Amino acid sequence: MATGEAFTSEQLERLNRALELAQKHSGVRFGVRLGSVRGDVRLAAERILSTLVEDPARDPAVLILVSPGQCFVRVATTPAARKRISDSASGLAALTMTSSFSLGDLVGGLTTGIRQLGEAAGPAAPGTAALGSGAPASPSSAGSHATH
């Protein structure tokens, strides 16, 4: 992996596949942001989360915000996603990710957490339009795909 790159191409494939599968299963848009955060983490997560969907009150979305250097993981959900993913499910996914991160497995932790959150959301409602993949995003920005 080159200096300054967060993931190898193989790791990106694993991460993008996890995002795609969770989104197809649940109908929830997922985004990952990796990097440092300035200021209030909760406000930063809510700001980034609001860019994932047109209407956060109506459209379900989840943001996983990770800052390895600041040692935190934040799972943020839109009000629509919160109806399907409980706080305890979000907390369990964050704990699982943190455990993997502590062992040095960033991608494994993210993919497992994404899978857990997608399963917690349950299957997409019948007749729900499939989510588009959206534009790829860098590890320092939100989106439905992670790239470097």
C-alpha positions in Angstrom: 0.0 0.0 0.0 1.4 3.4 -1.0 2.0 6.1 1.6 -1.2 8.1 2.2 -3.5 5.4 0.8 -6.0 4.0 3.3 -6.7 0.7 1.6 -5.3 -1.6 -1.0 -7.5 -2.4 -4.1 -8.4 -5.8 -2.6 -9.5 -4.2 0.7 -11.5 -1.7 -1.3 -13.2 -4.5 -3.1 -14.1 -6.2 0.1 -15.5 -3.0 1.6 -17.4 -2.0 -1.5 -18.9 -5.5 -1.7 -20.0 -5.3 2.0 -21.6 -1.9 1.3 -23.4 -3.1 -1.8 -24.7 -6.3 -0.2 -26.0 -4.4 2.9 -27.7 -1.8 0.7 -29.3 -4.4 -1.5 -30.5 -6.5 1.4 -31.9 -3.6 3.5 -32.7 -0.8 1.1 -30.7 1.4 3.5 -27.9 3.6 2.1 -24.6 3.1 3.9 -21.6 5.4 3.9 -18.2 5.2 5.5 -15.9 8.0 6.4 -12.4 7.4 7.6 -10.2 10.2 8.9 -9.9 12.8 11.6 -12.8 15.0 12.6 -12.5 18.5 13.9 -15.0 19.8 16.5 -18.0 17.9 17.8 -18.0 14.3 16.4 -21.8 14.0 16.7 -22.4 17.2 14.7 -19.8 16.2 12.1 -21.5 12.8 11.7 -24.9 14.3 11.3 -23.6 16.8 8.8 -22.0 14.1 6.7 -25.0 11.8 7.1 -27.3 14.4 5.7 -25.4 14.4 2.4 -26.1 10.7 1.8 -29.8 11.1 1.0 -32.2 13.7 -0.2 -34.6 13.6 2.7 -33.1 12.2 6.0 -36.5 12.1 7.6 -37.8 9.8 4.8 -34.7 8.1 3.4 -32.9 5.5 5.5 -29.1 5.9 5.7 -26.3 5.0 8.0 -22.9 6.6 8.3 -19.9 4.8 10.0 -17.4 7.5 11.0 -14.0 6.1 12.0 -11.0 8.1 13.2 -8.2 5.6 14.0 -5.9 8.5 15.1 -8.6 9.9 17.4 -9.6 6.4 18.5 -13.3 6.6 17.9 -16.1 4.9 15.9 -19.5 6.6 15.5 -22.5 5.1 13.9 -25.0 7.7 12.8 -28.5 7.0 11.4 -31.2 9.1 9.8 -34.6 9.2 11.5 -35.9 6.7 8.8 -33.0 4.3 9.5 -33.4 4.7 13.3 -36.9 3.2 13.0 -35.3 0.0 11.7 -31.9 -0.1 13.4 -32.0 0.1 17.2 -29.5 2.0 19.3 -28.4 -1.3 20.8 -27.8 -2.8 17.3 -25.7 0.3 16.4 -23.8 0.0 19.6 -23.1 -3.7 19.1 -21.8 -3.1 15.6 -19.6 -0.3 16.9 -18.2 -2.6 19.6 -17.6 -5.3 17.0 -15.7 -2.9 14.8 -13.7 -1.5 17.7 -12.6 -5.0 18.7 -11.4 -5.8 15.1 -9.7 -2.4 14.9 -7.8 -3.1 18.1 -6.4 -6.2 16.4 -5.3 -4.2 13.4 -8.1 -5.3 11.1 -9.7 -2.1 9.9 -11.4 -3.6 6.8 -12.5 -6.7 8.6 -14.1 -4.6 11.3 -15.8 -2.3 8.8 -17.2 -5.1 6.7 -18.5 -7.0 9.8 -20.1 -3.8 11.2 -21.7 -3.0 7.8 -23.1 -6.6 7.6 -24.4 -6.4 11.2 -26.2 -3.1 10.5 -27.7 -4.3 7.2 -29.0 -7.4 9.0 -30.4 -5.3 11.9 -32.3 -3.2 9.4 -33.9 -6.2 7.9 -34.9 -6.8 4.3 -36.0 -3.9 2.1 -39.8 -3.4 1.9 -41.4 -5.0 -1.2 -41.6 -2.6 -4.0 -38.9 -0.4 -2.6 -36.7 0.9 -5.4 -33.1 -0.5 -5.3 -30.6 2.0 -4.1 -28.1 3.3 -6.6 -24.5 3.1 -5.8 -24.0 6.8 -5.9 -20.7 8.4 -6.7 -17.6 6.8 -5.2 -16.2 8.6 -2.2 -12.8 8.9 -0.8 -12.0 7.5 2.6 -12.2 11.0 4.0 -15.7 11.6 2.6 -19.1 10.0 2.8 -20.7 8.0 0.1 -22.0 4.6 -0.6 -18.7 3.3 -1.8 -15.2 3.7 -0.3 -12.2 4.4 -2.4 -8.8 5.7 -2.0 
